[in-house]
């Protein structure tokens, strides 16, 4: 039954014969340059926890910040810079 409905929608009596091939060149060959990719969607705003985590991870990677007080000052400054104003 489903086959009959689909073949009626397609306008063919049966699915035994494939649709005729077109002689048009492929779309890639028709245009020499591909269109630029669509712009990326803006990222969702980060939560305070995500910002704190990223700043602490950056302080761990920075070999100059061995002292915990220096790391804390760096993280506070990093969070302040990355947090949007309210």
Biopython code that builds the backbone (N, CA, C, O; Angstrom):
import numpy as np
from Bio.PDB.StructureBuilder import StructureBuilder

atoms = [
    (1, "UNK", "N", (0.823, -1.190, 0.000)),
    (1, "UNK", "CA", (0.000, 0.000, 0.000)),
    (1, "UNK", "C", (0.870, 1.257, 0.000)),
    (1, "UNK", "O", (0.616, 2.193, -0.758)),
    (2, "UNK", "N", (1.883, 1.273, 0.843)),
    (2, "UNK", "CA", (2.769, 2.430, 0.911)),
    (2, "UNK", "C", (3.479, 2.641, -0.424)),
    (2, "UNK", "O", (3.680, 3.777, -0.853)),
    (3, "UNK", "N", (3.852, 1.557, -1.070)),
    (3, "UNK", "CA", (4.511, 1.649, -2.366)),
    (3, "UNK", "C", (3.596, 2.278, -3.402)),
    (3, "UNK", "O", (4.050, 3.068, -4.230)),
    (4, "UNK", "N", (2.328, 1.943, -3.366)),
    (4, "UNK", "CA", (1.373, 2.511, -4.312)),
    (4, "UNK", "C", (1.207, 4.004, -4.075)),
    (4, "UNK", "O", (1.112, 4.780, -5.026)),
    (5, "UNK", "N", (1.171, 4.406, -2.819)),
    (5, "UNK", "CA", (1.019, 5.832, -2.496)),
    (5, "UNK", "C", (2.252, 6.603, -2.929)),
    (5, "UNK", "O", (2.149, 7.684, -3.510)),
    (6, "UNK", "N", (3.431, 6.037, -2.641)),
    (6, "UNK", "CA", (4.652, 6.723, -3.021)),
    (6, "UNK", "C", (4.814, 6.801, -4.536)),
    (6, "UNK", "O", (5.257, 7.824, -5.058)),
    (7, "UNK", "N", (4.459, 5.733, -5.245)),
    (7, "UNK", "CA", (4.590, 5.780, -6.696)),
    (7, "UNK", "C", (3.582, 6.755, -7.306)),
    (7, "UNK", "O", (3.868, 7.374, -8.331)),
    (8, "UNK", "N", (2.410, 6.896, -6.690)),
    (8, "UNK", "CA", (1.436, 7.863, -7.189)),
    (8, "UNK", "C", (1.940, 9.284, -6.976)),
    (8, "UNK", "O", (1.726, 10.155, -7.820)),
    (9, "UNK", "N", (2.607, 9.519, -5.852)),
    (9, "UNK", "CA", (3.158, 10.855, -5.588)),
    (9, "UNK", "C", (4.298, 11.170, -6.547)),
    (9, "UNK", "O", (4.459, 12.313, -6.975)),
    (10, "UNK", "N", (5.080, 10.163, -6.879)),
    (10, "UNK", "CA", (6.222, 10.367, -7.758)),
    (10, "UNK", "C", (5.799, 10.460, -9.213)),
    (10, "UNK", "O", (6.558, 10.954, -10.047)),
    (11, "UNK", "N", (4.600, 9.993, -9.529)),
    (11, "UNK", "CA", (4.120, 10.072, -10.894)),
    (11, "UNK", "C", (4.595, 8.913, -11.752)),
    (11, "UNK", "O", (4.545, 9.001, -12.979)),
    (12, "UNK", "N", (5.050, 7.839, -11.148)),
    (12, "UNK", "CA", (5.467, 6.669, -11.907)),
    (12, "UNK", "C", (4.574, 5.507, -11.532)),
    (12, "UNK", "O", (3.973, 5.490, -10.458)),
    (13, "UNK", "N", (4.494, 4.546, -12.416)),
    (13, "UNK", "CA", (3.651, 3.379, -12.169)),
    (13, "UNK", "C", (4.339, 2.393, -11.249)),
    (13, "UNK", "O", (3.654, 1.660, -10.536)),
    (14, "UNK", "N", (5.630, 2.341, -11.231)),
    (14, "UNK", "CA", (6.365, 1.397, -10.400)),
    (14, "UNK", "C", (7.775, 1.904, -10.170)),
    (14, "UNK", "O", (8.193, 2.904, -10.753)),
    (15, "UNK", "N", (8.489, 1.218, -9.333)),
    (15, "UNK", "CA", (9.845, 1.633, -9.030)),
    (15, "UNK", "C", (10.878, 0.778, -9.752)),
    (15, "UNK", "O", (12.058, 0.810, -9.401)),
    (16, "UNK", "N", (10.446, 0.007, -10.767)),
    (16, "UNK", "CA", (11.367, -0.884, -11.456)),
    (16, "UNK", "C", (12.330, -0.130, -12.355)),
    (16, "UNK", "O", (13.420, -0.635, -12.623)),
    (17, "UNK", "N", (11.976, 1.062, -12.836)),
    (17, "UNK", "CA", (12.869, 1.820, -13.696)),
    (17, "UNK", "C", (13.322, 3.070, -12.960)),
    (17, "UNK", "O", (12.499, 3.799, -12.406)),
    (18, "UNK", "N", (14.629, 3.324, -12.949)),
    (18, "UNK", "CA", (15.117, 4.533, -12.282)),
    (18, "UNK", "C", (14.780, 5.769, -13.110)),
    (18, "UNK", "O", (14.524, 5.657, -14.309)),
    (19, "UNK", "N", (14.775, 6.932, -12.492)),
    (19, "UNK", "CA", (14.507, 8.157, -13.242)),
    (19, "UNK", "C", (15.616, 8.394, -14.263)),
    (19, "UNK", "O", (16.749, 7.967, -14.045)),
    (20, "UNK", "N", (15.314, 9.064, -15.368)),
    (20, "UNK", "CA", (16.321, 9.272, -16.410)),
    (20, "UNK", "C", (17.464, 10.156, -15.908)),
    (20, "UNK", "O", (17.255, 11.075, -15.116)),
    (21, "UNK", "N", (18.663, 9.862, -16.381)),
    (21, "UNK", "CA", (19.850, 10.642, -16.017)),
    (21, "UNK", "C", (19.807, 11.985, -16.742)),
    (21, "UNK", "O", (19.363, 12.058, -17.888)),
    (22, "UNK", "N", (20.254, 13.019, -16.096)),
    (22, "UNK", "CA", (20.332, 14.318, -16.755)),
    (22, "UNK", "C", (21.741, 14.503, -17.279)),
    (22, "UNK", "O", (22.693, 13.960, -16.719)),
    (23, "UNK", "N", (21.876, 15.260, -18.345)),
    (23, "UNK", "CA", (23.189, 15.462, -18.938)),
    (23, "UNK", "C", (23.857, 16.732, -18.423)),
    (23, "UNK", "O", (24.871, 17.158, -18.975)),
    (24, "UNK", "N", (23.314, 17.336, -17.389)),
    (24, "UNK", "CA", (23.905, 18.553, -16.827)),
    (24, "UNK", "C", (25.197, 18.196, -16.092)),
    (24, "UNK", "O", (25.274, 17.140, -15.465)),
    (25, "UNK", "N", (26.219, 19.066, -16.161)),
    (25, "UNK", "CA", (27.470, 18.789, -15.452)),
    (25, "UNK", "C", (27.244, 18.886, -13.942)),
    (25, "UNK", "O", (26.301, 19.543, -13.500)),
    (26, "UNK", "N", (28.079, 18.254, -13.167)),
    (26, "UNK", "CA", (27.936, 18.343, -11.711)),
    (26, "UNK", "C", (28.045, 19.789, -11.242)),
    (26, "UNK", "O", (28.670, 20.620, -11.900)),
    (27, "UNK", "N", (27.443, 20.073, -10.124)),
    (27, "UNK", "CA", (27.419, 21.445, -9.598)),
    (27, "UNK", "C", (28.816, 21.942, -9.275)),
    (27, "UNK", "O", (29.094, 23.132, -9.428)),
    (28, "UNK", "N", (29.693, 21.070, -8.835)),
    (28, "UNK", "CA", (31.048, 21.482, -8.483)),
    (28, "UNK", "C", (31.825, 21.942, -9.707)),
    (28, "UNK", "O", (32.633, 22.866, -9.621)),
    (29, "UNK", "N", (31.582, 21.296, -10.856)),
    (29, "UNK", "CA", (32.288, 21.676, -12.069)),
    (29, "UNK", "C", (31.718, 22.958, -12.671)),
    (29, "UNK", "O", (32.416, 23.658, -13.403)),
    (30, "UNK", "N", (30.474, 23.268, -12.375)),
    (30, "UNK", "CA", (29.845, 24.453, -12.951)),
    (30, "UNK", "C", (30.407, 25.738, -12.350)),
    (30, "UNK", "O", (30.570, 26.726, -13.067)),
    (31, "UNK", "N", (30.704, 25.749, -11.063)),
    (31, "UNK", "CA", (31.233, 26.958, -10.441)),
    (31, "UNK", "C", (32.678, 26.725, -10.035)),
    (31, "UNK", "O", (32.963, 25.780, -9.300)),
    (32, "UNK", "N", (33.607, 27.576, -10.504)),
    (32, "UNK", "CA", (35.023, 27.355, -10.202)),
    (32, "UNK", "C", (35.365, 27.570, -8.723)),
    (32, "UNK", "O", (36.243, 26.887, -8.195)),
    (33, "UNK", "N", (34.700, 28.491, -8.055)),
    (33, "UNK", "CA", (35.008, 28.768, -6.652)),
    (33, "UNK", "C", (33.822, 28.376, -5.784)),
    (33, "UNK", "O", (32.674, 28.700, -6.088)),
    (34, "UNK", "N", (34.115, 27.691, -4.723)),
    (34, "UNK", "CA", (33.059, 27.281, -3.800)),
    (34, "UNK", "C", (32.603, 28.500, -2.996)),
    (34, "UNK", "O", (33.410, 29.379, -2.697)),
    (35, "UNK", "N", (31.326, 28.557, -2.649)),
    (35, "UNK", "CA", (30.861, 29.695, -1.851)),
    (35, "UNK", "C", (31.485, 29.648, -0.457)),
    (35, "UNK", "O", (31.806, 28.568, 0.040)),
    (36, "UNK", "N", (31.658, 30.794, 0.168)),
    (36, "UNK", "CA", (32.261, 30.806, 1.502)),
    (36, "UNK", "C", (31.340, 30.102, 2.496)),
    (36, "UNK", "O", (30.121, 30.101, 2.325)),
    (37, "UNK", "N", (31.918, 29.508, 3.525)),
    (37, "UNK", "CA", (31.087, 28.815, 4.510)),
    (37, "UNK", "C", (30.196, 29.803, 5.252)),
    (37, "UNK", "O", (30.519, 30.983, 5.388)),
    (38, "UNK", "N", (29.087, 29.298, 5.717)),
    (38, "UNK", "CA", (28.150, 30.150, 6.449)),
    (38, "UNK", "C", (28.809, 30.621, 7.747)),
    (38, "UNK", "O", (29.586, 29.878, 8.346)),
    (39, "UNK", "N", (28.511, 31.830, 8.183)),
    (39, "UNK", "CA", (29.108, 32.318, 9.428)),
    (39, "UNK", "C", (28.640, 31.462, 10.605)),
    (39, "UNK", "O", (27.498, 31.004, 10.653)),
    (40, "UNK", "N", (29.534, 31.268, 11.525)),
    (40, "UNK", "CA", (29.222, 30.450, 12.694)),
    (40, "UNK", "C", (28.236, 31.184, 13.593)),
    (40, "UNK", "O", (28.243, 32.409, 13.711)),
    (41, "UNK", "N", (27.391, 30.380, 14.217)),
    (41, "UNK", "CA", (26.447, 30.977, 15.155)),
    (41, "UNK", "C", (27.208, 31.506, 16.363)),
    (41, "UNK", "O", (28.199, 30.907, 16.779)),
    (42, "UNK", "N", (26.763, 32.610, 16.924)),
    (42, "UNK", "CA", (27.453, 33.119, 18.106)),
    (42, "UNK", "C", (27.351, 32.109, 19.240)),
    (42, "UNK", "O", (26.315, 31.478, 19.447)),
    (43, "UNK", "N", (28.434, 31.977, 19.957)),
    (43, "UNK", "CA", (28.473, 31.020, 21.060)),
    (43, "UNK", "C", (27.593, 31.511, 22.210)),
    (43, "UNK", "O", (27.409, 32.711, 22.418)),
    (44, "UNK", "N", (27.072, 30.560, 22.928)),
    (44, "UNK", "CA", (26.259, 30.901, 24.098)),
    (44, "UNK", "C", (27.156, 31.553, 25.143)),
    (44, "UNK", "O", (28.333, 31.207, 25.249)),
    (45, "UNK", "N", (26.623, 32.480, 25.903)),
    (45, "UNK", "CA", (27.447, 33.124, 26.934)),
    (45, "UNK", "C", (27.943, 32.088, 27.942)),
    (45, "UNK", "O", (27.229, 31.153, 28.302)),
    (46, "UNK", "N", (29.165, 32.278, 28.378)),
    (46, "UNK", "CA", (29.757, 31.347, 29.332)),
    (46, "UNK", "C", (29.240, 31.635, 30.735)),
    (46, "UNK", "O", (28.934, 32.773, 31.090)),
    (47, "UNK", "N", (29.156, 30.576, 31.508)),
    (47, "UNK", "CA", (28.759, 30.738, 32.903)),
    (47, "UNK", "C", (29.974, 31.187, 33.700)),
    (47, "UNK", "O", (31.108, 31.074, 33.235)),
    (48, "UNK", "N", (29.733, 31.692, 34.895)),
    (48, "UNK", "CA", (30.825, 32.130, 35.766)),
    (48, "UNK", "C", (31.750, 30.967, 36.095)),
    (48, "UNK", "O", (32.963, 31.147, 36.201)),
    (49, "UNK", "N", (31.186, 29.785, 36.257)),
    (49, "UNK", "CA", (31.999, 28.605, 36.570)),
    (49, "UNK", "C", (32.927, 28.258, 35.412)),
    (49, "UNK", "O", (34.083, 27.896, 35.632)),
    (50, "UNK", "N", (32.433, 28.367, 34.184)),
    (50, "UNK", "CA", (33.270, 28.084, 33.016)),
    (50, "UNK", "C", (34.408, 29.091, 32.907)),
    (50, "UNK", "O", (35.543, 28.720, 32.608)),
    (51, "UNK", "N", (34.110, 30.352, 33.148)),
    (51, "UNK", "CA", (35.140, 31.391, 33.077)),
    (51, "UNK", "C", (36.194, 31.148, 34.151)),
    (51, "UNK", "O", (37.389, 31.216, 33.867)),
    (52, "UNK", "N", (35.764, 30.864, 35.388)),
    (52, "UNK", "CA", (36.718, 30.598, 36.472)),
    (52, "UNK", "C", (37.603, 29.400, 36.146)),
    (52, "UNK", "O", (38.812, 29.433, 36.376)),
    (53, "UNK", "N", (37.003, 28.356, 35.614)),
    (53, "UNK", "CA", (37.760, 27.144, 35.283)),
    (53, "UNK", "C", (38.814, 27.433, 34.228)),
    (53, "UNK", "O", (39.964, 27.015, 34.366)),
    (54, "UNK", "N", (38.428, 28.149, 33.171)),
    (54, "UNK", "CA", (39.384, 28.452, 32.108)),
    (54, "UNK", "C", (40.519, 29.339, 32.624)),
    (54, "UNK", "O", (41.675, 29.146, 32.247)),
    (55, "UNK", "N", (40.199, 30.298, 33.473)),
    (55, "UNK", "CA", (41.249, 31.179, 34.008)),
    (55, "UNK", "C", (42.204, 30.409, 34.912)),
    (55, "UNK", "O", (43.415, 30.627, 34.852)),
    (56, "UNK", "N", (41.687, 29.518, 35.743)),
    (56, "UNK", "CA", (42.561, 28.713, 36.598)),
    (56, "UNK", "C", (43.430, 27.787, 35.759)),
    (56, "UNK", "O", (44.603, 27.587, 36.072)),
    (57, "UNK", "N", (42.866, 27.221, 34.698)),
    (57, "UNK", "CA", (43.658, 26.338, 33.833)),
    (57, "UNK", "C", (44.769, 27.115, 33.141)),
    (57, "UNK", "O", (45.872, 26.597, 32.963)),
    (58, "UNK", "N", (44.492, 28.335, 32.756)),
    (58, "UNK", "CA", (45.530, 29.174, 32.149)),
    (58, "UNK", "C", (46.627, 29.496, 33.162)),
    (58, "UNK", "O", (47.807, 29.535, 32.814)),
    (59, "UNK", "N", (46.237, 29.725, 34.403)),
    (59, "UNK", "CA", (47.251, 30.032, 35.418)),
    (59, "UNK", "C", (48.120, 28.809, 35.695)),
    (59, "UNK", "O", (49.303, 28.952, 36.002)),
    (60, "UNK", "N", (47.553, 27.618, 35.593)),
    (60, "UNK", "CA", (48.344, 26.395, 35.767)),
    (60, "UNK", "C", (49.343, 26.225, 34.631)),
    (60, "UNK", "O", (50.447, 25.725, 34.845)),
    (61, "UNK", "N", (48.967, 26.633, 33.440)),
    (61, "UNK", "CA", (49.839, 26.474, 32.280)),
    (61, "UNK", "C", (50.965, 27.506, 32.262)),
    (61, "UNK", "O", (52.006, 27.275, 31.648)),
    (62, "UNK", "N", (50.764, 28.631, 32.924)),
    (62, "UNK", "CA", (51.781, 29.693, 32.940)),
    (62, "UNK", "C", (52.841, 29.351, 33.989)),
    (62, "UNK", "O", (52.552, 29.330, 35.186)),
    (63, "UNK", "N", (54.055, 29.086, 33.539)),
    (63, "UNK", "CA", (55.113, 28.673, 34.459)),
    (63, "UNK", "C", (55.607, 29.816, 35.340)),
    (63, "UNK", "O", (56.279, 29.570, 36.341)),
    (64, "UNK", "N", (55.288, 31.051, 34.990)),
    (64, "UNK", "CA", (55.715, 32.191, 35.806)),
    (64, "UNK", "C", (54.898, 32.320, 37.083)),
    (64, "UNK", "O", (55.326, 32.986, 38.026)),
    (65, "UNK", "N", (53.737, 31.697, 37.125)),
    (65, "UNK", "CA", (52.843, 31.847, 38.271)),
    (65, "UNK", "C", (52.986, 30.659, 39.216)),
    (65, "UNK", "O", (52.127, 29.777, 39.242)),
    (66, "UNK", "N", (54.056, 30.634, 39.984)),
    (66, "UNK", "CA", (54.277, 29.548, 40.943)),
    (66, "UNK", "C", (53.633, 29.863, 42.287)),
    (66, "UNK", "O", (53.164, 28.952, 42.970)),
    (67, "UNK", "N", (53.603, 31.095, 42.668)),
    (67, "UNK", "CA", (53.058, 31.506, 43.964)),
    (67, "UNK", "C", (51.525, 31.524, 43.893)),
    (67, "UNK", "O", (50.953, 32.012, 42.919)),
    (68, "UNK", "N", (50.870, 30.995, 44.918)),
    (68, "UNK", "CA", (49.399, 30.935, 44.915)),
    (68, "UNK", "C", (48.783, 32.333, 44.913)),
    (68, "UNK", "O", (47.718, 32.540, 44.330)),
    (69, "UNK", "N", (49.445, 33.290, 45.562)),
    (69, "UNK", "CA", (48.918, 34.661, 45.571)),
    (69, "UNK", "C", (48.984, 35.278, 44.168)),
    (69, "UNK", "O", (48.083, 36.011, 43.760)),
    (70, "UNK", "N", (50.055, 34.973, 43.443)),
    (70, "UNK", "CA", (50.176, 35.479, 42.069)),
    (70, "UNK", "C", (49.108, 34.830, 41.179)),
    (70, "UNK", "O", (48.529, 35.490, 40.316)),
    (71, "UNK", "N", (48.856, 33.545, 41.394)),
    (71, "UNK", "CA", (47.821, 32.867, 40.619)),
    (71, "UNK", "C", (46.451, 33.452, 40.913)),
    (71, "UNK", "O", (45.661, 33.678, 39.996)),
    (72, "UNK", "N", (46.166, 33.696, 42.167)),
    (72, "UNK", "CA", (44.875, 34.254, 42.549)),
    (72, "UNK", "C", (44.676, 35.634, 41.921)),
    (72, "UNK", "O", (43.595, 35.938, 41.416)),
    (73, "UNK", "N", (45.720, 36.466, 41.953)),
    (73, "UNK", "CA", (45.620, 37.792, 41.334)),
    (73, "UNK", "C", (45.387, 37.664, 39.827)),
    (73, "UNK", "O", (44.595, 38.408, 39.250)),
    (74, "UNK", "N", (46.084, 36.715, 39.197)),
    (74, "UNK", "CA", (45.910, 36.498, 37.758)),
    (74, "UNK", "C", (44.483, 36.052, 37.444)),
    (74, "UNK", "O", (43.867, 36.551, 36.502)),
    (75, "UNK", "N", (43.959, 35.115, 38.230)),
    (75, "UNK", "CA", (42.612, 34.593, 37.985)),
    (75, "UNK", "C", (41.581, 35.688, 38.183)),
    (75, "UNK", "O", (40.645, 35.802, 37.391)),
    (76, "UNK", "N", (41.732, 36.497, 39.226)),
    (76, "UNK", "CA", (40.772, 37.596, 39.444)),
    (76, "UNK", "C", (40.779, 38.560, 38.268)),
    (76, "UNK", "O", (39.723, 38.997, 37.811)),
    (77, "UNK", "N", (41.972, 38.892, 37.776)),
    (77, "UNK", "CA", (42.085, 39.809, 36.640)),
    (77, "UNK", "C", (41.492, 39.166, 35.376)),
    (77, "UNK", "O", (40.795, 39.831, 34.609)),
    (78, "UNK", "N", (41.766, 37.903, 35.168)),
    (78, "UNK", "CA", (41.250, 37.177, 34.004)),
    (78, "UNK", "C", (39.722, 37.129, 34.033)),
    (78, "UNK", "O", (39.072, 37.390, 33.020)),
    (79, "UNK", "N", (39.156, 36.800, 35.179)),
    (79, "UNK", "CA", (37.699, 36.715, 35.309)),
    (79, "UNK", "C", (37.071, 38.085, 35.080)),
    (79, "UNK", "O", (36.039, 38.192, 34.417)),
    (80, "UNK", "N", (37.680, 39.121, 35.618)),
    (80, "UNK", "CA", (37.144, 40.478, 35.435)),
    (80, "UNK", "C", (37.141, 40.883, 33.959)),
    (80, "UNK", "O", (36.214, 41.545, 33.492)),
    (81, "UNK", "N", (38.169, 40.487, 33.243)),
    (81, "UNK", "CA", (38.259, 40.826, 31.822)),
    (81, "UNK", "C", (37.254, 40.052, 30.983)),
    (81, "UNK", "O", (36.738, 40.578, 29.998)),
    (82, "UNK", "N", (36.973, 38.823, 31.356)),
    (82, "UNK", "CA", (36.106, 37.956, 30.545)),
    (82, "UNK", "C", (34.637, 38.030, 30.921)),
    (82, "UNK", "O", (33.784, 37.606, 30.141)),
    (83, "UNK", "N", (34.325, 38.550, 32.077)),
    (83, "UNK", "CA", (32.938, 38.627, 32.519)),
    (83, "UNK", "C", (32.285, 39.857, 31.884)),
    (83, "UNK", "O", (32.803, 40.967, 32.015)),
    (84, "UNK", "N", (31.165, 39.672, 31.207)),
    (84, "UNK", "CA", (30.491, 40.823, 30.592)),
    (84, "UNK", "C", (29.869, 41.712, 31.678)),
    (84, "UNK", "O", (29.449, 41.218, 32.724)),
    (85, "UNK", "N", (29.815, 43.006, 31.425)),
    (85, "UNK", "CA", (29.197, 43.906, 32.418)),
    (85, "UNK", "C", (27.706, 43.624, 32.541)),
    (85, "UNK", "O", (27.056, 43.231, 31.573)),
    (86, "UNK", "N", (27.193, 43.821, 33.694)),
    (86, "UNK", "CA", (25.764, 43.558, 33.927)),
    (86, "UNK", "C", (24.937, 44.786, 33.744)),
    (86, "UNK", "O", (23.717, 44.738, 33.902)),
]
sb = StructureBuilder()
sb.init_structure("model")
sb.init_model(0)
sb.init_chain("A")
sb.init_seg("    ")
for serial, (resi, resn, name, xyz) in enumerate(atoms, 1):
    if name == "N":
        sb.init_residue(resn, " ", resi, " ")
    sb.init_atom(name, np.array(xyz, "f"), 0.0, 1.0, " ", f" {name:<3s}", serial, name[0])
structure = sb.get_structure()
